[in-house]
Structures are given as structure tokens and as C-alpha cells.
Amino acid sequence: MIEGPERMDALAQFLDILGLDEEPMGIFYTDDKPSTGFSPKPGDLPTREKETKNEIDWQNVFGDFSCVIGHIWRARKKRTAAYFDAERFGCPGGAFWLGYMKPQTETIIHYVSTGIPERMHGELYCDSPDALRRIFDEINPIPAPKRYCVVKPIGLFGADEEPELVAFFARPEVLSGLHQLAVFVTNDPEVVASPWGAACTGLITWPLKYLAQGDNRAVLGGWDPSARKFFKTDELTFTVSNAMFTQMLERFRESFLTTKTWQTVRKKIARSKRAWGKSNRGKGETDTSR
């Protein structure tokens, strides 16, 4: 297994041949709070138990809303960490998906689906509260194993740190390379999954669920319309286990990435960069996270 400086050299070569200018983000849980980085401001976790007792100030919860992906977006721009815990969760959805509470509250279940007539508009991401309740139960996020969920550039990991997941942010031409390489290192034609969920669900929840099930899956995500403002134009996420990431670093030179076919794709990647500009940030250029 490649480690230390050799691993970082391999990563630099890998990103160069992929045509990707941004290093991936490593994701892990730890009891150590990052010394620097972005996180939501502390808040009172809106649990189902508090909801049944009418102890949640929903106006305050929605007023303090900040998206998990928004904080990760800021961490990407500043090349630092984004971190979350049961107090710094940002939004009730993020608290649920990152493993800090379940079941999800009925208020959020109605909000994400059809809303409540004459009281609250719904996001219409599911056609009924019953269907969404079933989906939430089926996904059943893994409880946070340690206090903080930390997301930071892979190059910032210390010698005593190791990511559980590694997430790439990329456009389709680069994603085609990641997708095909995932199959190359696993020989599994269904290795890439793209299930439903919020942007943080595809980034963190589903990959952890697959790992817990013993499934070596890559997850293509970033489809959530509510979080698209925190992505560059046409950008999606591609999250793999640390084990698969290591396989990619060890074997990419044996793959199609060294062929003339990929060189043709690299020309399209170059055209994409010229079209969008390296600094293009889509609607996320205006930082609306809090």
C-alpha cells in the first residue's frame, strides 16, 4: 500500500491525468475538534421527542438554517475543514443524514414532501409524507460514531489521521474517468450507485451505509436542487471508500487513463475549463451559507 509522500505524489499524478485541479475531500468522524474551519453556529437539536412535546422553536430552527454542503463549499474555497456535530448541525436534514438524530421529525417530513395546507409549503421532493417516511426508514443513517463529522482536503490529513471516505467534486468529463476507473479496480459493473437523497446524503450517508453493509460502492451525488447553489456549474460529487481510493492511486497507471482514448477526453476537459473558467462557481459564487 502506498503511504506518506509517495501517496501524495501518486495523488498529484492522478489528478493531473484526470484533468482535475482540485484535490478531493476526505471525510471522517473524530472526537477531536478541528482547530480551524467552518461549521454551523450551535443550535438546539430538533428531535422527534422534542417535537411531540411541542418544545421546538421552528421559526428559530429555520431562521438559523445553514446547509452542510454550504459549509463544505466554503471549506473547499479556503482549503480548510468543515465540521459538524449534534450542536453544529446547520439544518434538521443535515442532523439526520450525518447521524446525529433519528427518526426525522414529522415537520421536516412534511416540509420535504407536500407541506402542510395553509401552514407550510413543501419542497415536493417526494409525493407524500408516507412515502418519504418509508424512504427515511429504509436509508436509516448510520449513527455518528464520534462527536465530529469532519470534511477537509485530503492533503491536510495528518500522519495519525485517515479518511473513511474520499469525495471528488467534478464535471462529467472527469467523472467519466472516475466512473470507469471504479469499475477497473473492482471488476464490478454496478459499483457506481446514484441513490436519492439530499446532497449530503450522497456525499456521506449512502457511502457509509454501503460500507456498513460490506458493499464496496462509489456514490455519484449532488443532484439535490436545494444544494446546487453550492456547486460549480455542471459539477457533481463522486464519493468512494478510502480503500477504493487507495486502489485507484495504486492502479490508475494500468488503466485506460494512459491511453489515446483518454487523451481525447482530456481535450474536452481542457475545452470545458476554458468555457467555464477555473474560478467559475455558478450561483454558489455568492456565499449564502451562515
BELHU-V178294 format. One record per backbone hydrogen bond with DSSP energy under -0.5 kcal/mol. CO is the residue of the C=O (numbers start at 0). NH is the residue of the N-H. E is the energy in kcal/mol with one decimal. If there is no record, write none. Layout:
co=CO nh=NH e=E
co=CO nh=NH e=E
This chain:
co=2 nh=5 e=-1.0
co=2 nh=6 e=-0.8
co=3 nh=6 e=-0.7
co=3 nh=7 e=-1.7
co=4 nh=8 e=-2.4
co=5 nh=9 e=-2.2
co=6 nh=10 e=-2.3
co=7 nh=11 e=-2.3
co=8 nh=12 e=-2.1
co=9 nh=13 e=-2.6
co=10 nh=14 e=-3.0
co=11 nh=15 e=-1.9
co=12 nh=16 e=-2.4
co=13 nh=17 e=-1.9
co=14 nh=18 e=-1.3
co=14 nh=19 e=-2.5
co=18 nh=20 e=-0.5
co=23 nh=153 e=-2.6
co=24 nh=166 e=-3.2
co=25 nh=151 e=-2.3
co=26 nh=163 e=-2.7
co=26 nh=164 e=-1.9
co=27 nh=149 e=-3.2
co=29 nh=147 e=-3.2
co=30 nh=32 e=-0.6
co=37 nh=82 e=-2.4
co=42 nh=44 e=-0.6
co=44 nh=46 e=-1.5
co=46 nh=50 e=-2.0
co=47 nh=51 e=-2.4
co=48 nh=52 e=-1.0
co=49 nh=54 e=-2.9
co=50 nh=53 e=-1.7
co=54 nh=56 e=-0.5
co=55 nh=57 e=-1.2
co=56 nh=60 e=-2.1
co=57 nh=61 e=-2.8
co=58 nh=62 e=-1.8
co=59 nh=63 e=-1.9
co=61 nh=64 e=-0.9
co=66 nh=70 e=-1.7
co=67 nh=71 e=-1.9
co=68 nh=72 e=-2.6
co=69 nh=73 e=-1.8
co=70 nh=74 e=-2.1
co=71 nh=75 e=-2.5
co=72 nh=76 e=-2.0
co=73 nh=77 e=-2.1
co=74 nh=78 e=-1.0
co=74 nh=79 e=-2.0
co=80 nh=37 e=-2.8
co=81 nh=150 e=-2.9
co=83 nh=148 e=-2.5
co=86 nh=42 e=-1.9
co=86 nh=88 e=-0.9
co=87 nh=84 e=-0.9
co=88 nh=90 e=-1.9
co=89 nh=65 e=-1.7
co=90 nh=94 e=-2.3
co=91 nh=95 e=-1.8
co=92 nh=96 e=-3.0
co=93 nh=97 e=-2.5
co=94 nh=99 e=-2.7
co=94 nh=100 e=-0.9
co=95 nh=98 e=-1.2
co=98 nh=143 e=-2.5
co=102 nh=47 e=-0.5
co=104 nh=108 e=-2.0
co=105 nh=109 e=-2.4
co=106 nh=110 e=-2.3
co=107 nh=111 e=-2.8
co=108 nh=112 e=-1.1
co=109 nh=114 e=-3.5
co=110 nh=122 e=-3.3
co=111 nh=124 e=-2.4
co=112 nh=123 e=-2.7
co=115 nh=118 e=-2.3
co=115 nh=119 e=-2.9
co=119 nh=115 e=-2.7
co=127 nh=131 e=-2.1
co=128 nh=132 e=-2.8
co=129 nh=133 e=-1.9
co=130 nh=134 e=-2.1
co=131 nh=135 e=-2.9
co=132 nh=136 e=-2.1
co=133 nh=137 e=-2.1
co=134 nh=138 e=-2.7
co=135 nh=139 e=-2.7
co=147 nh=29 e=-2.3
co=147 nh=149 e=-0.6
co=148 nh=83 e=-1.8
co=149 nh=27 e=-2.1
co=150 nh=81 e=-2.4
co=151 nh=25 e=-3.4
co=152 nh=155 e=-2.2
co=153 nh=156 e=-1.3
co=157 nh=160 e=-1.7
co=163 nh=241 e=-1.7
co=164 nh=26 e=-2.6
co=165 nh=239 e=-2.7
co=166 nh=24 e=-2.8
co=167 nh=169 e=-0.5
co=167 nh=237 e=-2.1
co=169 nh=235 e=-2.9
co=170 nh=173 e=-0.5
co=170 nh=174 e=-2.6
co=171 nh=175 e=-2.1
co=172 nh=176 e=-0.9
co=173 nh=176 e=-0.6
co=173 nh=177 e=-1.9
co=174 nh=178 e=-3.2
co=175 nh=179 e=-2.1
co=176 nh=180 e=-2.2
co=177 nh=181 e=-2.1
co=178 nh=182 e=-1.4
co=179 nh=183 e=-2.2
co=180 nh=184 e=-2.4
co=181 nh=185 e=-0.9
co=182 nh=186 e=-3.3
co=186 nh=188 e=-0.6
co=187 nh=190 e=-1.6
co=190 nh=192 e=-0.6
co=190 nh=217 e=-2.6
co=192 nh=219 e=-2.8
co=197 nh=200 e=-0.5
co=197 nh=201 e=-1.8
co=198 nh=202 e=-1.6
co=199 nh=203 e=-2.3
co=199 nh=204 e=-1.2
co=200 nh=205 e=-3.0
co=203 nh=207 e=-2.1
co=204 nh=208 e=-2.3
co=205 nh=209 e=-2.7
co=206 nh=210 e=-2.1
co=207 nh=211 e=-2.5
co=208 nh=212 e=-1.6
co=209 nh=214 e=-3.0
co=210 nh=213 e=-1.5
co=213 nh=215 e=-0.5
co=214 nh=216 e=-1.4
co=217 nh=192 e=-3.1
co=217 nh=219 e=-0.5
co=218 nh=220 e=-0.6
co=218 nh=238 e=-2.5
co=220 nh=236 e=-2.3
co=223 nh=226 e=-1.5
co=223 nh=227 e=-0.7
co=224 nh=227 e=-0.7
co=226 nh=229 e=-2.2
co=227 nh=230 e=-1.8
co=230 nh=283 e=-0.6
co=231 nh=234 e=-2.2
co=235 nh=169 e=-2.3
co=236 nh=220 e=-2.2
co=237 nh=167 e=-2.6
co=238 nh=218 e=-2.6
co=239 nh=165 e=-2.9
co=240 nh=244 e=-2.5
co=241 nh=245 e=-2.3
co=242 nh=246 e=-2.0
co=243 nh=247 e=-2.4
co=244 nh=248 e=-2.2
co=245 nh=249 e=-2.2
co=246 nh=250 e=-1.7
co=247 nh=251 e=-1.8
co=250 nh=253 e=-1.8
co=251 nh=254 e=-1.2
co=254 nh=257 e=-1.6
co=255 nh=258 e=-2.2
co=255 nh=261 e=-0.6
co=258 nh=262 e=-1.4
co=259 nh=263 e=-1.7
co=260 nh=264 e=-1.4
co=261 nh=265 e=-2.7
co=262 nh=266 e=-1.2
co=263 nh=267 e=-1.2
co=264 nh=268 e=-2.2
co=265 nh=269 e=-2.3
co=266 nh=270 e=-2.0
co=267 nh=271 e=-2.4
co=268 nh=272 e=-2.2
co=269 nh=273 e=-2.0
co=270 nh=274 e=-2.4
co=271 nh=275 e=-2.5
co=272 nh=276 e=-2.8
co=276 nh=279 e=-1.7
co=280 nh=283 e=-1.4
co=281 nh=284 e=-1.4
co=282 nh=285 e=-1.0
co=284 nh=286 e=-0.8
co=285 nh=287 e=-0.9
